[in-house]
């Protein structure tokens, strides 16, 4: 199998049941991925995950559904182990897991901080760790972060703050795994037009986010999928980098 294409490859996606992860699973199946392991968080997401599974199977790929709370590190290990046991190995690992909290710094509770740290930082760290242990040589790893990492703004201290460490996790993992030909990247979309975005925002804030990008509007997940697909195929030579893809919403 070629390093640069998906034909015959095994893909594992955390948060792969719906929204960006679900669209990624469908796209990678259409582009030749042979087997795709799809994680979803809870029973509330099961119907979406099953719909994604049906679509990738219709595209010719074999699928695996895995439901768990990945803030428990043992569940990350189980997810990778099930994929290896079922499919014989893993070539591509993508983590789309995240949670938004928009709240003033002085009003944020310890419980909220802990939850945001677990979902946005801890999961990312141990996902990268497990991928380093379980991926085949010449594998690809990609984590979804946020363009707020380049924003001068309040109210997202725990969201952007707990995604920020993932930039260094990406650099460190890429350095450590590079000898095996494994590339490690992060993608930072702007505010995405999905149900993940709207609960944290007022109508005025939504209007602002739509107006803030140079190209206009919120980030469409259909514009993020090709970038991630590129990074885990022909773009494998890019490693240790966080790529901002947001229509000019923020920049460095």
N, C-alpha and C positions, 0 to 999 in steps of 0.2 A: 504494500500500500504506500502511496505517496505521502510524504510529510505534509503536503499542502492541500490535499482535498479531503472530502468527508466520506468518500466511498468506502464502505465497510467499517467505518469508525464507530466507536461507542462513546456516547455523550451522556453526561450527568448534569442535571440542572436543578439547583436548589431554588424553590419558588417557581417551578416550571409549569404549574397547573393553569395559570391564567395571566392576563395582562401581558407584560413584556416577556416573562418567562414562557408563557403559553405560545405566544407568537414565535419566539425563538425556536421552541421545540418543533413547531410546524415547519418553519423555514429550513431548519437543519435536516429534517426528514425529507423534505422535497429536494434538497441538494445532495442527498445520497447517504446520510448517516444511517447505519444499519440498525443500531440499537440505541434507545434513549431511555434513561432512568429519570423519572419526573418526581420531584418532591413537592408535596403541598402540606400546609401547616395544620389544618383542622378539618373537621367534618363539614364545616360550612363551605369549604372550598372543594369538596369532593366532586360535586356535579361538574364543576368547571374542569377539574383535572381529568375526569372520565371523558369529557368531550374532547379535550386535548389528546388524550390517549387514542380515542377513536380516529381522530384526524391523522395522527402520525402513522397509525396502522394502515389507514386507507392509502397513505403515501408510500407504503411498502416497508416501513420500519417496524421492528419489534419494540414494544414498550414495557416499562415497569413503573408502577405507581408505588410511592412510599410516603406515608403520612406520619409526621412527627413534629414535635417542637424542637427545633435545632439549637435552641439555647441550652439544651442538655447535650453536652459534648458527646456522650455515649450514643446519642441518636445520629450525629454526624458520622461517627464511626460505623454504625449499623447501616446507614444509607450507602456509604462507599462499599462496605463489605457485601451487601446484598447485590449491588451492581456487579462487583467482581465475580461473585458466586454464580450469578445468573448469566452474565455475558462474557466472562473470562478475562476481563480487563477493562480499563477506562482510558480513552484517548483525550477527551475534552471535558473539563469541569467548569461550569459557569454558576456563579452565585448571584442571584438577583434579590436576595432577601433584604428587607429594610422596613423601617417604620418611621413615620414623620410625627414630630411633636412641635407645635408652634405655641410657645408660651414664654412670658417674661422670665428672665433669669431669676429674679427674686421670688417668683411664685412656684418655681419648679421644686417638686418634692423629691426626697431621697428615693422613694419607690419608683418615681418616673425616671429619674436619672439611671437607676439600676436597670430598669427595663430597656431603656434606650441603649445603654452600654452593652447589654447582653445581645440584643437583636442586631445592632448596627456594627459593633466592633468585635465582640467575643465570637459570634458566629463566623464572621469573616476570617478571623485569625485561625480558628480551628478547622474551618473549611480548607484554607490554604495549607495548613499542616497536614491534614488527611490526604489532600490531593498530592502533596509531596511524597507521601508514603505509598500511595496506591496507583498513581498515574503511570501508564506505560512511558518508556523513553520517547522523546520527541512529542510529548503531550502539550496541551495548551490549557491555561487557566485564565479566567476573566471574572472580575468582580464588578458589580454595578455600585457606584458611589453617587455623588451629587455635585452639580455645578455650584451649589452654595459654598463649596470649599474655596471658591475664588470670589465670594461676595463679602462686601463690607456691610453687614446687617445684624440686627438683633433678632430676638424671638426664636431663633433656631439653634440656640446654644448646644442643646443635647443632640439634635439631628446632625448638623454639620460637624459639631464637635466630636461625635462618636463615629462619624464616617472618616474624619481626618486621619486617624491612625492607619486606615487601610492603605493610604498612599505609601506609607513606609513599609507596611507589611508586604505590599506588592514589590517594592524595591528589594527588600531583604530576601523574599522568597525567590525572586528572579535571579539574584546573585547566587543563592545556595543551590538552586535547581538547574542552573544554566548548563552545568557540566553534563547533564543528561539530555540536553537539547530541549528542555521544557521552557516555554515562554510564559510569562506572567504579566498580565495587564489589568488595568482598571478603566472603566468607562464612566464618565460623569455627565449624565444627561441634565438638561434643564428641567423645570417643572413639567411633568408628563401628563398628558391629557388622559388620565385613567382614574378609576374610582379610588385609587391609592392617594391621589392628590387632594381632592375636593373637601373631604371632611375637616381638614385642618385650616381651611381658608374661608374668609368672608367673601362676599360678592365683590367688594371693592378690591380686596387683595388679588382675587382671580383676575380682575380687569387689569390691575397693575402688572401682574406676571405676564399676561398676554401682550402687554404693550412694551415690556422691558427688552425683549429680544430684538436684535437688529433686523432679523428677517421676518419678524412678526408672528405672534401666536405662541401657544404652548408647544413643547416638544411632542411630536407624534412618535409613538413607539415604532411605527413602521420605518422611521428614519434612524432608529437606534439599532434595530435588528441587523441591517446590512453591515454596520460598523463592527459589531461583535462577531458576526459571521466571518468578516474579513480577518479580524485579529486572530481567530482560531483556525484560519486556513492560510491563505497567501500572505497575510500580515504577520506571520509567526516571528519574523526578524525583529519586530517591535517588542521590546520586553522591558519590564521595570517602569513602565510609563503609565501615567493617568491621562487619558484622552478626553478633553472637554468637547461635548457634542450638544450644542444648545441653541444654535441659531443666533449666536451673539448675545446671549443672556448675561454671561459673565466671561471674562477672559483674564489671562495672566500675561 
